[in-house]
């Protein structure tokens, strides 16, 4: 098994990380994700990391890329199910998750992204000052 | 990583199989799933197997248990993303999936289960003959 499946759920893509990420798998996932995002025009990407209990440099790099996705605004990423040990290690490694939504579980993450999209739609329709 | 995460999506539970199933992991998944089903009163369970390209006896046994779940009716299981090689191997191994819904992807599987539930609700409300 050489790929992490990317599931489509309406306007969201869902990825569940549950295997140890080695270099090649992380690269394949990022390529696959980029392709699926452009093919589906997804508006949000949910990454479930509840099965992760440790972080190494590959995971940290992936999180850095997710944060970059957040800054470019589309699609909005959310990290769900982050364990305290993972959050602590990321902070210790100096990985910034500025702009990335985090939630306890997939349902809450989806609700967060939906709320964010509603907000953006309202902004788009607001009259210019 | 010792557990396969079970994600809750409304009235459904979603499991993505993406690691090689060994005996202990399959047992842990089944126990976890049973606990989550009773805790959440889920009405459907979606099992995404798009990452599986081969089947061994542990996987086959798991599929047998899923079929048994289908016969007991609640919660309704659906297997999504089955690759042709997997379907062929299961048939060769004599594993019967009678009653198990199958779909190309999670979205279609969810739609199938929703349709099935609507049907059952209609049956429940139909006058006795």
Interface residues (C-beta under 8 A of the other chain):
Chain A: X1 X3 X4 X5 X7 X8 X9 X10 X14 X16 X18 X19 X20 X48 X50 X51 X52 X53 X81 X105 X106 X107 X110
Chain B: X1 X3 X4 X5 X7 X8 X9 X10 X14 X16 X18 X19 X20 X48 X50 X51 X52 X53 X81 X105 X106 X107 X110
